[in-house]
Amino acid sequence: MLAFPERRALRRITYGVSWGISGLLLVLLAMTQSRGPIAAAGFSFAIGWWYAGRLAPSQRALARQWFVGAFIGLVLACSIAGVGTRLRPGTLVDDGSVRNRLAIWRAAPELLFQRPITGLGCGESGYFYSQWYQPPATDYLYRGVLNSYFEVGIEYGIGAFAGAIGVAAFFAIAWLLIRHDSATNAKLRGAFLAASLSLLVYAVGSVTSVFTSYGSLSWFALIDLAACVAALCRWGVPSALWRGLGVTVLFACACTFGARYATRQTPEVTVRASRGQTVELRRTQTPQQAGVEVPTVVVDREVLGETYGQTLRRLLEHSSSVGGLKVADPRFPLSDETLNSQPAVVLFGRASRFLRRIAASRVRRVLVIHPGTPPCEIAEGIAAEVWLPNADEYGVAAAWRTWAAQNGAVVRETGAEGQIFDGSGVGL
């Protein structure tokens, strides 16, 4: 619409088509009832109205009318679609989407500095949060952390985090860095404004959404990015570009240091991503003494559930006999080095099949929980216990009622009272 064809008939057609397409998109956006993208669009209309003041006089009035009209259209579309019911104070307080995002963002700085140089790896941010940080009431796995900047930083390192913030900030102020004299082609300036505002929507919406997961949006953003870069190279004022670059670098550094300052250690358990696809949990209040045991844990998700990390955190918080846990990720092959890295090993459920790979020279004690049947593969020289919950599949409502010796291992069968994770028995 900002190109404004010279012929009056074409200008009317272009104007009408732009309004029709925009109105349809605003209605569809409101129907999603997704508050983050709606807020990003409304913000871009307000900024666009201000930026339009730097257009040529022949474009300025119509551009400002368009932005005002678009903002009014967005408000009307939201009222028709019922988005207003999701914006009431009571709804915001009780809304699970808001609570979950706040919980994630409180933990995000600590996630960011789990592996600050290399990051946790592609696709690992949501999984790591779901296992080790999310509130117990949330019983599903997140695919991401609902913030594009944190997700990029957590998965690829703080360099990527600062770079993503810097790029977004730089192109948010790009309109201020180009010449606006009469020699600059007015129509191309209008196209640059459109590309710049489109990037602004992407940048603002990425605060509450993971736009990087959607290929179509990313391609549009790359096209807009190329348009902005070309315009800045053609019309950019060198001194303004350098000042803008300096401002965005300082802003990105401030955000990175702010995230570092916001990093919090949980009062009960400290979580740290370790080598060999493992996660180490330490009791924060326990002095790190040489004699404090940190057993290797190999989990079975059929026993502990998909969010096994939350269960293991609760286990450690209530246990009085160990100072931490070194947990092997069940999604990856378990190496002999990881399995035998600690003098004590805890195996859940079907993980008892790893008994044959335990080296008696390096492991002194083995605890097998809920293997189905007493295993017969425990090597000599290892003090082993086997807990067999009878009354409860998960062993969370059980009491030890019989003792027996099989192949040198102590076997405990459970009754109907007590808890397997109360720390009152031998082992954990």
Sequence and secondary structure as in RCSB ss.txt:
>XXXX:A:sequence
MLAFPERRALRRITYGVSWGISGLLLVLLAMTQSRGPIAAAGFSFAIGWWYAGRLAPSQRALARQWFVGAFIGLV
LACSIAGVGTRLRPGTLVDDGSVRNRLAIWRAAPELLFQRPITGLGCGESGYFYSQWYQPPATDYLYRGVLNSYF
EVGIEYGIGAFAGAIGVAAFFAIAWLLIRHDSATNAKLRGAFLAASLSLLVYAVGSVTSVFTSYGSLSWFALIDL
AACVAALCRWGVPSALWRGLGVTVLFACACTFGARYATRQTPEVTVRASRGQTVELRRTQTPQQAGVEVPTVVVD
REVLGETYGQTLRRLLEHSSSVGGLKVADPRFPLSDETLNSQPAVVLFGRASRFLRRIAASRVRRVLVIHPGTPP
CEIAEGIAAEVWLPNADEYGVAAAWRTWAAQNGAVVRETGAEGQIFDGSGVGL
>XXXX:A:secstr
 TT  SSHHHHHHHHHHHHHHHHHHHHHHHHHT HHHHHHHHHHHHHHHHHGGGS HHHHHHHHHHHHHHHHHHH
HHHHHHTGGGGSSHHHHHH HHHHHHHHHHHHHHHHHTTSTTT S TT HHHHHHHHTS TT  S  SS S HHH
HHHHHH HHHHHHHHHHHHHHHSGGGGB  STTS HHHHHHHHHHHHHHHHHHHHTTTS GGG HHHHHHHHHHH
HHHHHHHHHHB HHHHHHHHHHHHHHHHHHHHHHHHH    SSEEEEEETTTEEEEEETTS   TT    EEE  
HHHH TTHHHHHHHHHHH SS SEEEEE TTS   HHHHTSSSEEEEEGGGGGGGGG  TTT  EEEEE  SS  
S   TT EEEEEE SS TTSSS  EEEEEEETTEEEEEE SSS TTSS SS  
